[in-house]
Structures are given as C-alpha cells and as structure tokens.
C-alpha cells in the first residue's frame, strides 16, 4: 500500500513550487522528493525550535501584539548517530510520506495571558511545519503563523511529532514580532504521537520563579511536572521522560547463580542514595532484586550518546566494556597469572598486547585509536598503552616515599588526608569482636621517626602530624574479603609528618587483621627508616597495601559515591519538582547533563556483580556494600562543600583575615589552593544569579517548586538520611547559594579532581595498585613463603600486585575514564540560551568565565614556583587537575560542567 502510494507520487509531475526532482543522497541512495530539493538524511535528528525577531537586538522584551502579525517559526532538528529518526524501522516509508506532505510537526503557539473576557486560556494558534533545508547535522523545518492582535506574548510552544519515530529537537525560533524573536530552547527528544498522544510542552527562554508564572502558563507548568513524575507504576519505556526513585536493587544476577546475588543498597540495613526507577520485573529467585534487561532505562532526555559525536566518552567506555575487555580476557589463558618481572609491566607501554583477530575488523581501532593500533594488515590488532606522564617524567617516582606522600595532597585522591587531632590513636570498633582498640603506633616510635626534631606533644600542638585512616572502615570486612580467592585486606593507618619545607614525610604504617577463628588479632607497624634490607622491603610491601586501600576508597567512596551516586537524587528531584522554566532548573541543567546515562552504564558493567570493580579491587564482591557503610557513617551534605570538607578533616580552620576565609593546615596543598579559587568563582556566579531572581528572602522561602525540590532531595533521594539535623534549610538567598554552590562544585570541581588524573597516576599500576593479593610476609608465613621473600623480595611485591589480566583491564578502563571527548563542555565556557537573553545574567556569566580564565593563569604561575614543592620540581607532575579548560584526550586537566564519564 505504502509503496504504491510512493510510486504514484513519483509518477506525478508536481508543481515546481511544491516538490523538487528526486535527489541522490551522499550514500548513493535515492531519496523521496521533498521541499527545496533537500534530501532525507540517513542519520537520526534532534529538534531545535527557535523564534527569531528579525534584526531586533533587545531580546528580553515581551513579544506582545497590538495588531495581527505574520510570524515565521523555524524548528531545528539535530541529526543524530542513527539518522533523522532515532530508530530505523518499517515505519520509515510512512515518515518519508509525512515529510512529502509537509506535516512533520504540528506546532501550537501558547499565549502567556488568559482571555480577559472568560478568564480561561486563549486558544492556541496551530500550523504544520515542513522541511526547508539541511546543512551538516542540522535540519530546518519551517511554518508561518498569523498571530492576532491582543494574543499576548508567546510563552510556550506545543509540539506534536507526526512521525512514527522520535526526533531530537534542538530549538524553535519565532521571528516577526515587533519586539524581536521568541526563542525556545528544546534540547529534547520529541516522542511520536503514535507512542504517546500527549503533546510536548516547550517553554520560551524567559525564566520565572513559581509565583511569577504568567497566568496563561500556570496549568501547563503544572501539567508538565505531573507528566515527568509519572505514577510510579509499570516498566518504563525507552521513549518516556519519567523520573522516579528506586533502591540499588539491580547490581546482582541472582537468576544466573546465587554467587552473583547482591544485597539491596538503600534502606535501614544498608543506607544508600536512590537511583532512577526503571520498573523492570523482579528477579525470579530473589524478589527483592530487579531483573536484568538488554536496555537499562534512563529518562529519554538524559540519553545523549546518540546526539553527541561518536567519540563521546560514554560511547567510548561502552566500547571498552563490551568489546575490548572480552578481547583482553581471551588473551590471558591464566587469569591468576601475575607479572614475573618489572620489565613485563614496561612491555605494556613498549610492546603492547596482541589482541585476537576481531570479528569486526577496524572497529576497536576506530573507537579507541589511542589504545588499539594496527598490528599487521588484515590480521591481529595491538593494545598499546601510552606511558603515563608521571612515569614518563620519572620512571622510579612511584618507588619514592616523597612521591607517596606528595600524592596525598596533589594526586588522584586529595580528599582523604586528615590532621591527627587525638593521641594516642584508638579504634572505635567493638573490642569484643575486633580485638584491642589501641594502636601499636606509640609515642616512642613516632619520636624516633621524627628524628628528635620535636616531641609528639609538640608536633600535635603545631599541627604537624597527618594520617590516612582506613582502619575502622575496612577492618569489619577483612575476614569476609579473605574468604574470597585472589585478594586480601587489612585495616590500615598511615602517619605523616609535616616538614619545614611544606612537604609530608611518612612516619609509619600500621596494618591490622581482626581475630579470626582461633587466631587472635594481628597487627604490625612498619617504618621507612629501616636499618636493614628486610625492613626496607617490608615497608615497600606495606606501602603497596596502603596504596590498594587508598585506590579502593578513592574509587568507591570519593569518586563513585560522593559524585556520581549522590548527585543522581539532585537530578531526579530537579526534573520532578522544578519546571523547565524555573531559573534554578536552568542554572543546574548544564551540571546534570549525561550523569544519569553514565551512572546507568556503571550499574550495567562497572559496579555490578562480577563487573570491573569487583574483579579488580581488593574488597571484591563487597565493594558496593562497603560504599554503603561509608555513606552511612561518613556522608553529610553539609560537608560536601569544599571549605567544610577541609575543616572537617582538620586541613583548614576558619580565618576571616585569610584568603577564601580559611587558613590551611598545609600551605602548599595544591588541590585545596586551586579548589578554593574555583569554589569562590562558582559561589560568586551563583550568588549573582540567585539574587537576581530572589531579591528578597521571602521569595526563596515561598517558592513552592524550589522548596518541593529540596524537600524531595532529602526525603526521597537521600531517604535514609532524611531526618539528619545537618541538612540545610532554604530560608534565605544565602542558604540557597550555599546549597547550589555545593552541588555545582561536586559535579564539576570535585569530580574533575578525582577522575581525570586516573590514568596519569593509576596507568602505571605499581603506583596505585587496585588490589593487594597476598598477605604481608610477617603475618603467619609458611617457611616456603618466608624463604621466597628473603631470597627474592621483588617477586613477593609483584605477587602482591594485580594479575596481568586485572592490570590490563584496569589500565584500559582508566585510560577512557581519564579522557576528554572532543565536544566536552567545560565549566564557564558556554552560556545557556536562557542566560544569554537576560542582560543581568549574561553579564554575571561573563564575569564568571573571566574568573575561570584567571584561574588558568594562577595555576600556571603556581606550577612554575619552585618553592611549592608539592606541585613542581624535578620529575614532578605539575598539579593541573583543576585547570578549567583542556584539549581532548588524556591531559590531566580540565573541569567539565558535569559528571559525564
């Protein structure tokens, strides 16, 4: 039927003013005749609706009409990876026919005003848009309206997609009003009317707090939020834009085997933030868990993989997880095999790993050109790693105590170092279960390591002793983890001394194993100032264990939990409670992009049962459970702000006379020094923004949408901590500025600081091993193990490190996680359309952008100051992780707006 209709159309001689001659696509396929000889692209498209006001320069004035005016609407559709239509299928002929008849979209203009006579909404003005042109990845659709006198300002556009498939709308521009164009930013998928009969609502770019909503838009504002919330029932469909909450009940695979079952995270027993609800059926064998499906639902507007370039980080990561890692696994016949020599580790950078001939030749080389090289024409491919900058500058830096200490302040995890404020050190765990709580790090031992410079009492008064404390968090999991194959664990404490030159020097490492069966508690202290070879090698092994502890804590808590995981409830609540026209929604939107999509991917392949995290980090299958304990014991919203975090760890005290209002405990603390400049810039920008829309405190407290958002963040998104007294309240502009600054800092600066240095510091895994596989040689060794250690201690260290398979997989993943895509969106780089149209907000953003450019210069200058020994020196990697901007690739710098990888 369809084919006959198309044949008939092609055989009919159309008027030249209506239909062009058939054209040929660049792919070599004939297209249907369409307007202005534009051919249908074979890739998907995104929608943009924009209203243009001719040559008018003032965009903020309302576009009211005293007399009837002719208005031209231009809808911009963004071509996506798969073609104009998001899913190629049997309905494409129908959609092409729709294009031919010029009924691609039904547009309806909505007045901001009510009818003064009836008090009801004015009737909308309707017109169909037809395809007008295409250039590169943008397709333009146009139509014309006659807007009657007295219609009032256009406040929204309703869109009905006449195609059988969804399309991505970029914006709509309405041109012809006397006061200039009306711009409508969409950046959204428009579902087909055949999937959902409800029209999409797109509000104009002018922002309104709840109480100031124009009367003609109030119902639509409420309706849009109701649609987005859904009813909490049923399995979500891929085209839906419904945001709701659920626990982390989808990490395991109980239907496959009980060994892959995992406890639900979220609830009284295991507190945790909430994720987005998918509504998938329950597992057959474990009703508390959700079953798996091929597609992990994410609200449609959170999926950007099809919109952004092929090099978008999420797609690259998918390629690594789904194609490269299985290929790597096939190379190593013995997954338990470690490295026999350090030269074997070097070969990963010099010679690479030969991968088997792929089923899809060239795919990996195309997606991962930095990692996968051509080995020989038509044959195998080569996995070849770039040498991390840290090792390229100083091959033996990872072995040095100075670098071990420096990285606590300027490395991948600068969030764990803390001031020692109580002495002696004592565990807070139950001694009946975990053994004597007193630390074996004594005053006498420390004073010996300090070298007579001062007593411990004096050092405490002068705030000179610092610590990495993974004792009480890890100790309850030691015996559980040791039941797993190929891994081990201790509780650990590592102490450092602040030298006169501002650097840290390690003093001691204490490793503890709790009582196990008939074995009593075991603990031992290792020191760097060993006077014999055996003591020196034991110190190096102890450092390897501490580095594995720090790697796990960094990945599970500092990175995943405190950024990715805890941010998702902010995003869900914002979409459910803050209208698209709300100024706070528009402020936060750039900092929420891509996060839910990347989190869904993490649940599929990174943090899931037997995923990359469980199989390569020391806690094994207890990784996510341990992050739940950290959330329960340690996470507080009020200390997620950078200044509060520094104060909590004793790394700063309030000082009104100091820059940023803080005095740092260690003046040369690169992360803190750069981070506070970024924090202040964000806070000033947010302050300008908030005070423009909320000139009075009463407007903050009375904004129903704003209060509903913040209430839902606490009561639903972080439900297990909803009754904590430390949650901020939103009563004043200052309250709101602090909350928003904290959220933006977490999604930008915090995440950048702990993510984009992963390959630089972890790519050469001896520097940051993700797992320790063997116990210390002094803990109940067999005669054979002790003899091996004495004969060849280097081999004992290599046996402790990850296996060849574990190391290679982690290196590949870290390389991608550390990389910026070519279309990365950096903080302060690009203004949003709604900001651009408000002169006050536009000026405030330009000032913010200027501050970030200043930060670039400040960091460059600091990195040339040889007095700052924690960020510069011979062979030292300069600290650039908080430089706002970056080229694409693995650069060790750049602060994206959002958690996009």
N, C-alpha and C positions, 0 to 999 in steps of 0.2 A: 504493500500500500504506500509506504513512505517512498520507496524507490521510484514508483510510478509517478508520484507527485513531483519528485525532484526532476525526473526526466521531462515531465510536462513543462515545468518551469524553465528548464534549459532549452527546450524546443521552441518556447515562446519568445518572440522578439520584444524585449522590454523597452520602455521609453528610456532614452539616454539620461533623462533627469532622475530616473529611479534606480535602474540597475545597470551595472557595468558589464563588460565582457568578462568571461571566465578568466581568472588569472592563475598562474602557476606558483605554488609555494616554493620556497628555497629548498625544501626537502624533495622536490620533484613530484609532488602530488597535486593534482588539480583541485582547486577549491571551488566552492559554490560561488555564484555571482553575488556580490554584496555591495553595499553603498561605497561610493568613491573609490572603487577598484581596490579596496583593502581586502586582503585575504585572511581567512581564519588561521590563527597560529595553531601549532600543534602542541603547544605547552599550555599549562594552566594559567589563569589570570587572576589578579587581585583587583578589587574595586576601589576606586577613589572618587568621591563626589566632591566637587568644588564649585563654589559660586563666585564669579568674578565681577568686579564692579567697574568695568571699563578701565579708565586711566585714573580713577579716584585714588588718592593717596591716604585718605583717612579711613581706616577700616573699622574703627571702634564704634562709629555712629550707627544707630539702628536704621535698618533699611525699610522705612515706612513708605507708604504710597498715598499721595494726595489725589493723584489721577491714575487711571489704568496704565500699566507699563508692560512692555514686552521684555521678557526675561529669558535668557539662554542658560540652560543647565548643561554642564559638562561633567560627565561621570568618568573618572579614570579607573580603569581596571588594570591590576598588576598581573603580568604574565608570570605564572609560577612554574615550578620544575616540571610538572607533568603536562602542561598545556593550558589553554584558556580555562577549560573545565577541569576541576580538581580530580575527577576520576573518569578516565576514558572508558566508555562502555557502549552498550547497544543504543543508548538514547542520543548519541551524538548526532545522527541524522535529524532527529527531531529538533535538537538545539540549533543546528545549522539552518533548519527551516525557520525557526523563530527569528534568527538573525536576518534572513532574507525578507521577512515580513516587517522588520523594523520594530519588533516588540520584545526587545531584550529585557527591558526593565520597566516596570510601572513605577513612576515617581509621583509622590504626593507632597505638595508644599503645605506645611502646617503653620498657622499663624500663632504668634505668641500671645495674642489677645483673645478675649472672649467676645462674643457678639453682644454689644451694649444693649440691644433690644431684648434678647432672650436670656442672656447670662450663660449661654451654652458655648461650646467650642464652635468656631467658624468652620464651615465646610471646607475641606481641603481642595487644592487645585491639582488636577491629575493630568499626566501626559506620559506617553511611552517614549523611551529613549532608544535610538538606533545607533548602530556602529558608524563612526565617522572617519576614524583614522587609526593607524598603528605606527608607532616608532619604537624600535628596540623592544623593551619589555613592558611598554605601556600601550594600552588600547583605550581610545577615547570613544565614548558614547555621548550623543547629544540629543537634546529636545528643546522645545520652546514653550513658554507659558505666557499667558496673558493674566497678569496679576491685577485684580480690580481695585479701584480706589477704596481706601479705608480698610484694606486687608490687614494692614499692620506688618510689623517686622516678621520675617520668616524665622521661626525658632527651631524648626526641625524638618527633616525630610523622611517620609516613609518610603521604603523600597520593597518592591515585590519582584523577586528574581523569577522570570518566566521560563528560564532554562530548567532542564531536568537535573542539572548538576550545580553544585555550589560554585561561586566565583568570589575571588578576593577583591573587595572594593578598597581603593586607596583613599580617594576623596571625591567630593562633589563641590563644584563651584557654580554659583548662580550669579550671572552678570546682567547688568542692565538697570539696577536700582539707582536712584539719583544720589544716594549717599555712598555708593560703592558696592562691591560684591559681597555676597554672603558665602563664607567658606565653611564647609562641613567636613571635618576630618573623620574618616571611617576606620581605616586600618583594620578591616574586619572581613570575615567570611560572610557572604550573603547566601543563606541556605535557599535551596529550591523551594518554590511554593508547593511542589509535589511531596516534599519531605515534611513541611510544616506550613500550614496556611497562614500563620501569623506574619504580618509584615515586619521587616526590620525597622527599628527606630534609630535615626541618626540625628543628634542634636547639633546645632550650629556651634561654632567655636567659642562663643561668648560663655564664660563660666558664671554660675550662680550658686551661692550657698543655699541651703534648703529653703529658708524663709523668704528669700528674694526671687524664687522661681516665678516667672511670668504666669499669670492665671491660665493662659491658653496651653501651657505645657505641663501643668501640675499632674494631670491624670496620666499623661504619657510617661512622665518621670517615674511615677509610682508603678505603672504597669511594667516598664522595662525592668525595674528591680525585681518585681514579683516573678517575671519570666526567668530571670537569671537564677533566682533562688531555687526554682523547681519545687517539687512537693516531697522530695526525699524518698521517692519510691521508684522501683524499676531499674533495669540496667540502662546505663547511659549509652546513647548512640553517638557515633563519631561526629555528626553534624551539629550536635547540641552545644549550647553555651551555658550549661548549668553548673553552678559552683555549690558544692556541699561538702560536708566533713565526714571523715571516717578514720578509724584507727589504722595503724600499720599491721594489718592482718593478712598481707599478701606477700610476705617475704619468703615463705616456705613453699614446699611442694609435697604436702602430706599424701596426696593421691598417688604420687610416684613411689615413695618409700617413706617409712617413718623416720629414717635417718635425716631426711630433708624437711621434716616438720620444724617449725619455729614458733616460739610463743608470740602472742599478740602484744605489740607495743602500744600502750595507751590504755589508761585505766588505773585503778588504785594499786594493783600489784606491780605494774611496770609503767609508771607515768611517762608520757611522751607527747610531743605536739601532734596535731592531727594533719592528715593529708587530704587530698581531694577524693571524694567518694566516686567510685565507678559503678557500684550496684551490681557487680558480677555475682553469679550464684555462689553459694557456699560450697566449700570442699566436701566431697562425699565422706571422707574419713575423719575430717576434723571440722565440725560445724562452726567452730569459732574463727576459722580461716576462710579467706576468699579464694575461689578457684582461679586458675590462670586462663588467659585467652591470648590470641595472637596479637590483639591490639589493646594496649593499656590506655584507657580513656583519659584524655586531657580536654578541658573545655576548648572548643574549636579555635577561639581567638588566642589561645596560648600556644598553638602549634605554628611555628614559624619555619620549620625545616623546608617546607615546600615553597616558601616565599623568598627566603634568603638564598644567597649563592650556594653553589654545590660545595664550596669549601666551608660553609657554616660549621662551626665546631661540633654541634650536636650530630650532624650527619657524619662527620669525620670520626667521631667517637663511636657511633654505631658501626661504622665500617671496621674499626679496630676490634670491637667486642664480638661482632658477628662473623667476620671474615678472617681477620689477621690472627686473632688468638687461637682459633681452631687450627689454623695452618701452623702456628708455632708449636702447638701441642703435638701435632703429628711428627714434628722433627725429633723431639726428645723421647726416645724409646723408654728410658727410665726416668719417670718424673721425680724420683727421690735423689737423683744424682746431683751432687754439688760440684763446685769448682775445685780442681786439684791444685791449681797454681793461680797466682795473681795475673800471670800472663794470659791465662784463659779468659779472664774478665776483660783485659785490654783488647782481646781479639774481637769483642763485640763492636768495638769502635774502629778497629783497623781492618778486620777481615769480614765481619758480619756473619749472619746465619743464613745458610742456603734454605730457601723455602721450596716445598714441592711444587711441581708444575700446576698452576691454578686451573680450575675449570673455566674461569672467565679471564683469559689472558689480558694483562694490562690493567685490570680493574684496580688492584691494590696500588699499582704504580700511579694511576691517575688520582686516586683519592688520597694516597699517603706518599706523595713524591719525596718528602723529607726522609722517610723511613725505608721505603721499598725501592730498590734500584733494579735496573735491567742486569741480569747476570749473564745471559747469553741469548742471542736472538732465537725466539721461539721455544726457549727452554725454561729453566727454573728462574725464580726471582730471588733477590738478595735483600735480606733485612739488615740494614747497616745503620747504626746509631751515630749521630753526631756527638763528638766529645763535649760534655757539659763545660760551660765556661769556667766553672770553679776548678776543674781538673786540667783544663787547657792552660790556665794561668799558673797553677802549682799542682803538679801531679801527686804530691805527697801531703797536700794540705789536710786531707781527711784524717791522717795519722796523728796530727799535731794537737796537743792539748789546747793550744791557743785558739785554734780554729773551732774545736769542740765547744769552747767557752763563748767565743765570739758569736757563734750561730744562735745562741740563746737570746741575743739582743738584735741580731741583724740577719738571721737566717729564715728558714721556712716557718718556724713556729716561735715567734717572739711573744706569744701570749701566755706562756707557762712559767717563766722565770718569776720568782717572788722573793720578797725580803723575808728573812728569818726574824720573827718577832718574839718567839718564845724559846727558852732554853732551860733545861735540855729538851731534846725532841722526844715526843711521846705519841704513840698511836692512840687513836680514839676508838679503835675496834675492841670488841669484847675479848678480853684476855683468856676467858674460858674456852673460846673457840680458836683464837688466832695466836695464842701464846703471849709471853711477856711483852708489854707495850713499850718498854724503854728501848731507845735506840742504843746501838753499840758505838755510835759516833760520840766519843767522850770529849770533855773539855781538854784533857791532856793530849789526846790525839790531834785535835784541831790546832792547839797552840804549837805543837810540834810541826804541823804542816804550814802554819802561818810563818814559822821561822823566827819566832822571837820578836816580831815587829810590834806586837801588842797582845794583850790577853783577849780571851773570848769575850769577857765582860766589856772591855773597851771597844772591841770590834762591833758588838751588839749596839752599844751606845752610839757609835759613829755610823751605824747602818752600813756595815761593810760585808756582812755575810748573807748570801743569797742561795736559793735552793730550787731544784726541780723535784717536785714531790709527787711520785706515782706509787706511794706506799699503800695508803688506806684504800684507794680506788681499785688497785689491781689485786691486792692480797686475797680478798674473798674469792677470786676467780683462779688462783694459782693451781689448786688441786684439780679443779674441773678441766682447765686447759691442759694440764699434764696427762690427762686421760686420753687426749687426742693424739693422733700419730703425727710425728714430724714437727713438733713445736714444744715450747716450754715457756714458763713465765715466772717472774718474781715480783714482789713488791719492791720498789726502789726509792732511795733518796740520794740526790747528788748535791753536794755543797760546793759553793764557790766563794772566793774572797775577792773583794774589790781593791785593785791595786791603785797606787797613786796616779798612774797614767790613765786611769779611767777604764782599763780592761779588767776582765774577770780571769781568775786563775782557779782551776779545780782543786779542791781540798780532799774530798773523799766521796766514795760511792758505797752505799750500804744496800746489799741485796738480801731479801728475806723470803723464806719459804715457811708457811704456817705448818702446824702439826699435821701429820698425815698418817693415819693408821696408828701403828705403834712407834712411828718416828716423831721425835719431839720437834719443836720449832728449830729451824736452822737459819742463821743469819751471819753475815761476814762483812767486814769493812775492807775496802781496797783503796789504796792511796797512790798518787802519782810519783811521790818522791821515794820510790823504792830503791833500795841499795843493791839489789841483785837482779839477775835476768829473770828468774822465776816470778818475782813480784811485779816486774815491768810487764810481762806477758799477761799475768792475771789482771792487771789494771786495764790493759787493752781489751781483754775479753769482757771485763765488767762494763767498759765504755760501750762495747757492741750491744750488750743487753740494754743499757740505758737508752742508746740511740733507737733500738727497736721499740722500747716503751714509748719514747717521745714520738716516733713515727706513727704508732697506733693511736696515741692520744690526739696527735695533730689531725690525722685523717678522720677519726670517728667523732671527735668532740669539737675541736677548734674549727675544723673545716665543715664536715657534713652537718653536725648537729647545730652549731651556732650560726651558720649562714644558711645553707640550703634548707634544712629541715625546719628551723624556727621561723624562716621567712614565709613559708608557704601559707600558714594561717593568716598572715597580714594580707596576702594577695587574695585569698579566698574571701575574707571578710570585706575587703575593699570593693570587690566586684559585687558582692551581695548587698552591701549597705550604702555605698557611695555611688550616686548617679554618675553616668559618663560626663554630665555637665558640671559636676561638683569640682571646684578648684583643687581640693585635696586629692581627689582621684587623678586629676590631670597632673598634679605635681609628682605623685608617686608612680604613675604609669611607666615612665622610662626605666625606673628602677625595679620593676616587676617583670619586664619582658623576658621571655624564654625560660624563666626559672621553673615553672611547673612542668614544662616539657622535659627539661634536663633532669628534674627530680624523678619523673616517671621512668625515664631511661635508667636512672640509677637503681630504682626498685626492680627493674627488669633484669639487669645484668651486672651491677656493681655491688650493691649491698644485700642482694638476695642470697638465699641458701645456696652454698657451693659457688657463689659468684667470686669475682676477682678479689674482693676484700677478704672474705672468709678464707680463701685458699692461699692467700699470700701474706696475711698479717698474723702476728702471734696469737691473739685471742681466738682465732679460728671461728667456729660456729657461734661463739659467744660475743662476737664483735658488736652486733647491734644491741644485744642485751646490755652490754657494758655501757654503750652510749645512753641507754635509758637510765642507768644508775647515775651517770654524770648529769643528765637532765634533772633528775630528782634531787640530787644532792647539791649541785653547783649552779644551775642556770637560774638567773634572775634577769628580768627585762631591764631593771634599773641599773644593772652593772654591765649591760651591753654597750652603753655609751663609752667611748674611748677614755675620757677623763675618769669616769667612775671605775672602769676596769683597772686602770693604772693605780688608782687609790686603793682599790680592794686588794691588789697584790702587793701593796706597800712600795710600789715603784714610783709613787708620786704622793705629794701632800698638797693641799690647797694653799695657795700663796697669792693674795691679791696683787702683790707687787711684781710677781714674776710674769713672764710672757705666757700667754694662754691661761693665766691664773693658777698655774701648777709649778711646783718645784720638783724636778725629777730626782730620784734617789741615785741614779747613774746619769750624769750629764750627757755622756756620749752614748745615747740609746737610740740608734738610727730609726728604728720603727716608730718609737714614741715621738721623736722630734719631727719627723716628716708627717706622721699621722695627725699630730695636733694642728699643724698648719692646714691640712686638708679638712679636719674636723671643724676648725674655726671658719673656713671658707664656706663649707656646707651650711653651718649654723647661721651665718650672716645671710646667705641666699634664702634659706628657709624663713628666716625672720622677716626679711623684706616681703616675701611672698605672703606669708600668713598675715602680717599686719596690714597689708593692702586689702585683703578680703575680710579681715576681722579687726576693724579699728577699735572695737570695744570688747572687753572680756565677756560681756553678756552674750555676744553673738556666738562665741565659742561654746558656752555652756548651753545655749538654747538651740544649737544646730542639731536637729533630730538625727539626720543621717550621720553626721560626724560622731555623735555620742553612741549611736547604734553600732557603728563600725568598731569603735574602741571597746565597747562592751562585748561585742561578739568575738573580738580577738582574744579577750580574756576568758569569757565564759564558754566558748566553743572551740576556738582554735588552740588555746592552751588550757583546756578544760581542767586538766589535772592540777593546775596551779591557780585556778580561778579565785581562790579565797586567800591567797597570799597578801599580806599587808603592804608589800613594796610596790605594787602596781601603781603607776602614776594616774592621777585623775585629770580630766580635761576641763579645767575651770577658767583658765586664763590663756592669753596668747603665748605666754612663756611656757606653760605646760605643753601646749600643742607643738611649739617649736622644738622643744626638747625631744618629744616622742618622735616627731618626723625626722629630726636630725639623726637620732639613734637608728631608725630604720634605714635611712639612706646610707649612713655610714656602714652598717652591717652588710648591705647589699653591694656596696661599692668598695670602699677602702679596706674594710676587714677582709672581705673575700679576696680581693686582689692581693693583699699582703700574704695570704696563706695558700694561694693557688698558683700564681704564675711563676713562682720560683721552684715548683716541684721537680721539674727536670734538671734545672741548674744544680739543685742540692741533692736530689734523690736519683738522678740519672746514673751517677756512679754509685751503685748501691752500697759499697762498703762505708760510705759517708753517712748514709741513713738507711740501714737495713730495715726492712719492714717486718722481719721475723727473726727471732733467735731460736735455733732448732735444737741446741744442746745445752745441758746444764753446765755450770761452772765446774772446772776440773777438781776443785776442792770440796765439792758437795758430794759426799759418799761415792767417790770414784772407785771403779774397779782397778785392779792392778794394771790391767792392759791399757785402760784409758789414761791413767796417770803416767805410765811409761811413754805412751804416744805423745802426750803433752810435753813431757820433758825432752823427748827426742826431737820432736818437730812441732813446736808451738804454733807455727804459721798454719799448719794443717788443721790444728784444733780451731783456730779462728775461722778458717774457710768452712769447716764443718758447721760452725755456728751460723754462718751467713745463709741466705736463701739458696734454694736449689737453682740449677741452671734454668729450669722451666719457670720457677717463680720469679726469678730476677728478670728474665727476658720479657715475660708478660707485664710485669710492673713497669719496666722501662718503656715499653711501647705505650702503655696507658698514660703514664706521666708525661710523655712527650706530647701527646694530644691534649691532655688537660692543661698543660702549660702554654699552649699555643693560642695566639690571637688570630681570628679569621680576618680576611681582607676587609670585610664590612663590619668590623667591630664598632660598637657605639660607645665612645668614651665619655666620661663624666665631663660636663661643661663644654662639650664640643658642638653639640647641635641643639638648637632651640626647638621647642614643640610649637605646632601651628597655633594653639590657643595662647601661648605666651607671646608669640610674635605679634598678635593682633592687639595686645594690651600694652600701651606705651610704658606704663609703670613697670610691669613685669618684664617686658623686653629689656628695659634699661637695667633692671636688677640682675637679670641673667647675664647680660654683657659684662657687668661688674664682676659677677661670679666667674665667668670664663676668663676674665683678666687675672683674677686671683690665682687660678689654676696655672695659667701661663707663668705667673711669678713663681709658683711652687716649682715648676720645672727648673727655673734658673737657680732657685735656692738649693735644690738637691744637687744640681751640677756643681755649684760652688762648694757645697759641703764635701762633695766627693773628691775635691782637689786639696782639701785641708789635711795635711799630714799629721796634724795634732789630733785629729779624730780617728784614732787607731782602730775603732770598731767598724769603720766603713771605708777605709782606704789604707794603702800600704803595699809593700812588695808582694805580689801574687794574690792580693786580696780582691775579691769580687766587690765592686762598689755597690752600695745599697741604693737600688733604683726601683724597688718593687712598688713604691707609691708615687712614682712619676706618672702624672695623669695620662700621657699620650704615648703611643708606641706604633712602630711599624708592625706588619703582620708577622706571624711565626712565633718561635720561641725566643723571646727577647729579655725576659726578666724584668719587664717594666710594663706600665700601662694599667689604668684603673677604669675598667668598663662601668657603665651605668648600673649594670645588673648582673645577677648570678646566671651567666649564660653558658657556663661549662663547668 
